[in-house]
Amino acid sequence: MIQKKIRSLIYAGLGLVLCVLLCGGIGMTAQAEEETYNGFTYVYESWSDTITILGYKGNKTEIVIPGEIKGKKVTKIGELAFMGCKNLKSIIIPEGVTRISNQAFAGCSGLTSIPMPDSITHISDAAFVGCSSLKSITMPKGVTSIAASIFESCSSLESVTIPKGVTEIYGGAFEGCSSLECVTIPEGVTWIGGSAFKGCSSLTSITIPKSVTWIPDGVFTGCKKLVLSCYKDSVAYNYAKQNNISVKLIVDPAKKGTTLTVSSKKLEVIVTSSSKKNPTVTVTKIMDKKAKKLTIPATVKVKGVTYKVTAISDRAFKGNKKLTTVTIGSNVTKIGIGAFYGCKNLKKITVTAGKLTTINRSVFKGVKKNVTISVKGTKKAKTALKKQLKKKSIGYVKTWKIK
């Protein structure tokens, strides 16, 4: 019985010692010593074997935060680290930093530039609040949310680039950014927090995708010049209508392979790329069979979408005996096989050198023997295109006049 009690006391004593050691270790970790390196104050985080920057005591106005200190990587900008450093004009954050903490740069009113590496995945609330001289920001690609009040009162901020991976924009994110003019919210963002753009008095354009499913009241309070670009019947569309905000409808390009009629140009085209940024078409035929003049434009607009005209299809105008004059647009890169084959009355052709690189066989075979081909563009580009136009394979004869 006594032996059992002794064993119990020993175990209890060992447990107490272990507890003291653990607690002491935790305390020592939490109270890691602050050090200085080239004017930067920092702390070594033993649990991650990394450095957190705590502040700056130097007098430079343009600084580069070190990527390493004593062989340890800098991965974090701590809370309030540069808060109120009004003399700082430029800060470069090194690749490898992953986190910017709360109010890290708050009140840096002289800061005009702060490029951020894509290694950053988290920027906390109010990180740049009151940076009233900051003019543009490109958010790192790894960031998935725009934190609350992150750029609040950045009154000189004119442009911001939000990456595709962002899913949420929290309340007050851009509140009081009175110089902000245009914002594109990428597809994938699901909600926008309250007052996110409140007081953005210069905001004239914002694009909101279909993915946004919630917009609370007051998001655009004071944005009197705003035109909201969105899809019809989307959450953003209904919000704009309910709050008397002007709307510009977004229309997506037609699917690749779709045939479209360009009534204004009397042309038929087929969609070759339905990219939202760069939709393209190929001209397939002319709708007006009696037309003597044909212009292949650089772009065409159909149902609100502008497409680049980059090609003329094979045999598009083959055997057209009415055509006498053809102008080929500056975006055309390719003219298909026999596109103007047998256009025997075609006597004047105008092309622009530069983008046009492919002229297939028999393109101008059978046109008027005294046809005049005018080539526009730079001297170098014109020389290269003229060389192509003198190939027998496309129909060239010595009586053609190429100038």
C-alpha positions in Angstrom: 0.0 0.0 0.0 2.8 2.4 1.0 4.7 1.5 -2.2 1.7 2.4 -4.3 1.5 5.8 -2.6 5.2 6.4 -3.2 4.8 5.5 -6.8 1.8 7.9 -7.1 3.8 10.7 -5.5 6.7 10.1 -7.9 4.4 10.1 -10.9 2.7 13.3 -9.7 6.1 14.9 -9.1 7.3 13.9 -12.6 4.1 15.3 -14.1 4.5 18.6 -12.3 8.1 18.9 -13.5 7.1 18.1 -17.1 4.3 20.7 -16.9 6.7 23.4 -15.6 9.2 22.6 -18.4 6.5 22.7 -21.1 5.0 25.9 -19.8 8.4 27.4 -19.5 9.2 26.4 -23.1 6.0 27.9 -24.3 6.7 31.1 -22.4 10.2 31.4 -23.8 8.8 30.9 -27.4 6.2 33.5 -26.9 8.7 36.0 -25.5 11.3 35.5 -28.3 13.8 38.3 -28.2 13.4 41.3 -30.6 16.6 42.0 -32.7 17.7 44.6 -35.3 19.1 44.1 -38.7 19.9 47.1 -41.1 17.3 49.2 -39.4 14.6 46.5 -39.4 13.4 45.0 -36.1 12.5 41.4 -36.3 11.9 38.2 -34.3 12.9 34.7 -34.9 9.9 32.2 -34.9 11.4 29.0 -33.7 8.3 26.9 -34.4 8.6 27.7 -38.1 12.3 28.5 -38.3 11.4 31.8 -40.0 11.7 35.5 -39.5 8.9 38.0 -38.8 9.6 41.7 -39.5 8.3 43.8 -36.6 9.2 47.3 -37.8 11.8 49.8 -39.2 13.9 52.2 -37.2 16.0 53.6 -40.1 15.7 56.9 -41.8 15.5 55.8 -45.5 12.4 56.8 -47.5 12.8 53.9 -50.0 13.4 50.5 -48.4 13.8 46.8 -49.5 12.8 44.3 -46.9 15.5 41.6 -46.7 14.6 38.1 -47.9 16.8 36.4 -45.3 18.3 37.4 -42.0 21.1 35.2 -40.5 20.2 32.5 -43.0 16.6 32.4 -42.0 13.8 33.3 -44.5 11.6 36.3 -43.9 8.0 35.1 -44.3 5.8 37.5 -42.5 5.3 41.2 -41.9 4.0 41.6 -38.4 1.0 43.6 -37.0 1.5 47.3 -37.0 5.1 46.8 -38.3 5.3 50.0 -40.4 2.2 51.8 -39.0 2.6 55.6 -39.1 5.8 55.6 -41.1 4.8 58.7 -42.9 8.2 59.3 -44.6 8.3 56.0 -46.4 7.7 56.4 -50.1 8.5 53.0 -51.5 8.7 49.5 -50.0 9.8 46.3 -51.8 8.6 43.1 -50.2 10.8 40.1 -51.1 9.7 36.8 -52.7 9.1 34.3 -50.0 6.9 36.5 -47.7 3.5 34.8 -47.4 1.7 37.0 -44.9 1.0 40.6 -44.2 -0.6 41.1 -40.8 -3.2 43.6 -39.5 -2.5 47.3 -40.1 1.1 46.4 -41.1 1.3 49.6 -43.3 -1.5 51.6 -41.8 -1.1 55.3 -42.0 2.0 55.2 -44.3 0.6 58.4 -45.9 3.8 59.0 -48.0 3.8 55.6 -49.6 3.4 55.7 -53.4 4.5 52.2 -54.4 4.5 48.8 -52.8 4.9 45.9 -55.3 4.0 42.6 -53.7 5.3 39.1 -54.7 3.0 36.3 -55.7 4.3 34.3 -52.7 1.9 36.3 -50.5 -1.3 34.3 -49.8 -2.8 36.3 -47.0 -3.2 40.0 -46.3 -5.0 40.9 -43.1 -7.6 43.6 -42.2 -6.7 47.3 -42.7 -3.2 46.4 -43.9 -2.9 49.6 -46.0 -5.6 51.7 -44.4 -4.8 55.4 -44.7 -2.0 55.1 -47.3 -3.3 58.2 -48.9 -0.5 58.6 -51.6 -0.8 55.0 -52.9 -1.8 55.2 -56.6 -2.1 51.6 -57.8 -2.1 48.1 -56.5 -1.7 44.7 -58.1 -2.8 42.1 -55.6 -0.7 38.9 -55.5 -2.0 35.9 -57.4 -2.1 33.7 -54.4 -4.5 35.9 -52.4 -8.0 34.4 -52.2 -9.8 37.2 -50.3 -9.7 41.0 -50.1 -9.7 41.7 -46.4 -11.9 44.2 -44.5 -10.8 47.8 -44.8 -7.6 46.8 -46.5 -7.4 49.9 -48.6 -9.8 52.1 -46.7 -9.1 55.9 -47.1 -6.4 55.3 -49.7 -7.7 58.5 -51.3 -5.1 58.6 -54.2 -5.7 55.0 -55.3 -6.7 55.1 -59.0 -6.4 51.4 -60.0 -6.4 48.0 -58.4 -5.9 44.6 -60.0 -7.8 41.7 -58.4 -6.5 38.2 -59.2 -8.7 35.4 -60.5 -8.4 33.3 -57.3 -10.2 35.8 -55.1 -13.6 34.6 -53.8 -14.6 37.3 -51.3 -14.3 41.0 -50.9 -14.9 42.0 -47.3 -16.6 45.1 -45.9 -15.0 48.5 -46.3 -12.2 47.0 -48.5 -12.1 50.2 -50.7 -14.2 52.5 -48.6 -13.2 56.2 -49.1 -10.9 55.5 -52.2 -12.1 58.7 -53.8 -9.8 58.5 -56.8 -10.7 55.0 -57.8 -12.2 55.0 -61.3 -12.5 51.5 -62.6 -12.7 48.0 -61.0 -13.1 44.6 -62.6 -14.2 41.9 -60.2 -13.1 38.5 -61.5 -15.2 35.4 -62.1 -15.2 33.4 -58.9 -15.9 36.1 -56.4 -19.1 35.1 -54.6 -19.9 38.0 -52.4 -19.1 41.6 -51.7 -19.2 42.9 -48.1 -21.0 46.0 -46.8 -19.5 49.4 -47.6 -16.9 47.8 -49.8 -16.9 50.7 -52.2 -18.6 53.3 -50.1 -17.4 56.8 -50.8 -15.6 56.0 -54.0 -16.9 59.2 -55.6 -14.8 58.9 -58.8 -15.9 55.3 -59.5 -17.4 55.3 -63.0 -17.2 51.6 -63.9 -17.3 48.3 -62.1 -17.7 44.9 -63.7 -19.4 42.2 -61.5 -19.5 38.6 -62.7 -22.3 36.0 -62.5 -20.6 34.2 -59.7 -21.4 37.0 -57.2 -24.5 35.8 -55.3 -24.7 38.4 -52.5 -24.4 42.2 -52.4 -25.7 43.9 -49.3 -27.2 47.4 -49.1 -24.7 50.3 -49.0 -21.9 48.8 -50.9 -21.9 51.7 -53.4 -23.1 54.5 -51.3 -21.8 57.8 -52.6 -20.8 56.4 -56.0 -22.9 58.8 -58.0 -21.1 58.4 -61.3 -21.2 54.6 -61.3 -22.2 52.4 -64.3 -22.4 48.8 -63.3 -21.4 46.2 -66.0 -23.1 42.8 -65.4 -25.1 40.0 -67.0 -28.9 40.4 -67.4 -30.9 39.0 -64.5 -27.8 38.4 -62.4 -27.6 39.3 -58.7 -25.6 42.4 -59.7 -28.2 43.4 -62.3 -31.1 43.1 -59.9 -29.2 45.0 -57.2 -28.4 47.9 -59.7 -32.1 48.1 -60.7 -33.3 48.2 -57.1 -30.8 50.9 -56.2 -31.2 53.1 -59.4 -27.6 52.4 -60.6 -27.0 52.6 -64.3 -26.3 49.3 -66.0 -24.2 48.2 -69.0 -25.0 44.6 -70.0 -22.2 42.1 -70.6 -22.6 39.9 -73.6 -20.3 36.9 -74.1 -18.9 36.1 -77.6 -20.7 33.4 -79.6 -19.4 29.9 -79.4 -16.6 28.8 -81.7 -18.0 27.6 -85.0 -21.1 29.8 -84.9 -22.0 31.5 -88.1 -22.9 35.2 -87.7 -24.4 37.8 -90.1 -22.9 41.2 -90.0 -25.8 43.3 -91.4 -23.9 46.6 -91.4 -21.2 45.2 -93.6 -23.3 42.7 -95.5 -20.9 39.9 -94.6 -21.2 36.4 -93.2 -18.6 35.3 -90.7 -17.8 32.3 -88.6 -16.4 32.5 -85.0 -12.9 31.1 -84.7 -12.3 32.1 -81.1 -14.8 32.9 -78.3 -12.2 34.3 -75.9 -13.7 37.1 -73.9 -10.5 39.1 -74.2 -9.9 38.5 -77.9 -12.8 37.0 -79.9 -12.1 36.4 -83.6 -13.9 35.6 -86.8 -13.2 34.5 -90.4 -15.1 36.0 -93.3 -16.9 33.4 -95.3 -19.0 35.2 -97.8 -20.7 38.5 -99.0 -24.4 38.8 -98.6 -24.9 41.4 -101.3 -24.4 39.6 -104.6 -24.6 42.8 -106.6 -21.9 44.7 -104.6 -19.0 46.0 -106.6 -16.9 47.1 -103.6 -15.9 44.9 -100.7 -14.3 46.0 -97.5 -13.1 43.3 -95.1 -13.0 45.4 -91.8 -10.5 45.1 -89.0 -13.3 44.3 -86.6 -17.0 43.6 -86.7 -19.7 44.1 -84.0 -22.5 41.6 -83.6 -25.0 41.6 -80.8 -22.8 43.9 -78.7 -19.6 41.9 -79.1 -16.7 43.2 -81.1 -14.7 40.5 -83.0 -11.4 40.9 -84.8 -11.5 39.8 -88.4 -8.4 37.6 -88.7 -9.0 35.5 -91.9 -10.8 35.1 -95.2 -12.0 31.5 -95.7 -11.2 29.3 -98.7 -13.1 30.2 -101.8 -15.0 32.9 -99.9 -15.6 35.1 -103.0 -14.7 32.6 -105.8 -16.2 33.4 -109.2 -17.7 36.7 -108.1 -17.9 38.7 -111.3 -19.3 41.8 -109.8 -16.4 42.7 -107.5 -14.1 45.5 -108.8 -12.6 46.8 -105.6 -11.4 45.0 -102.5 -10.0 46.4 -99.2 -8.6 43.9 -96.8 -8.5 44.9 -93.1 -5.4 45.3 -90.9 -6.1 42.4 -88.6 -6.3 39.7 -91.4 -3.5 37.3 -91.0 -4.5 34.6 -93.5 -6.3 34.5 -96.9 -7.6 31.1 -97.7 -7.2 29.0 -100.9 -8.8 30.5 -103.9 -10.5 33.2 -101.9 -10.8 35.5 -104.9 -10.3 32.9 -107.6 -12.0 33.9 -110.9 -13.0 37.4 -109.8 -12.3 38.5 -113.3 -13.4 42.1 -112.9 -11.4 42.7 -109.8 -9.0 45.6 -110.7 -8.1 47.2 -107.4 -6.9 45.5 -104.1 -5.7 47.3 -101.0 -3.9 45.3 -98.2 -2.1 46.2 -95.0 1.3 44.7 -94.4 2.3 43.5 -90.9 -0.1 40.9 -89.7 -0.9 39.3 -93.1 1.5 36.4 -93.2 -0.3 33.6 -95.1 -1.6 34.0 -98.7 -2.6 30.5 -99.9 -2.5 29.2 -103.5 -4.8 30.6 -106.2 -6.0 33.4 -104.0 -6.0 36.0 -106.8 -5.8 33.6 -109.8 -8.0 34.9 -112.6 -8.4 38.5 -111.5 -7.9 41.3 -114.0 -4.5 41.1 -115.6 -3.8 44.8 -115.0 -5.0 44.7 -111.4 -3.4 47.2 -109.0 -2.5 46.1 -105.5 -1.7 48.8 -103.0 0.3 47.7 -100.0 0.2 49.8 -96.8 2.4 49.6 -93.7 6.0 50.0 -92.7 8.8 49.8 -95.3 10.0 46.5 -93.9 6.6 44.9 -93.7 5.6 46.1 -97.2 8.8 44.6 -98.7 8.0 41.2 -97.2 4.4 41.2 -98.3 5.2 42.4 -101.9 7.5 39.4 -102.1 4.6 37.1 -101.3 2.3 38.8 -103.7 4.7 38.0 -106.6 4.5 34.3 -106.2 3.0 32.5 -109.2 1.2 30.1 -106.8 -1.2 32.8 -105.7 -2.0 33.8 -109.4 0.6 36.5 -110.0 1.3 37.6 -113.6 3.8 40.2 -114.7 1.1 42.7 -115.7 0.0 43.2 -112.1 0.9 46.5 -110.6 2.1 46.2 -107.0 2.9 49.4 -105.2 
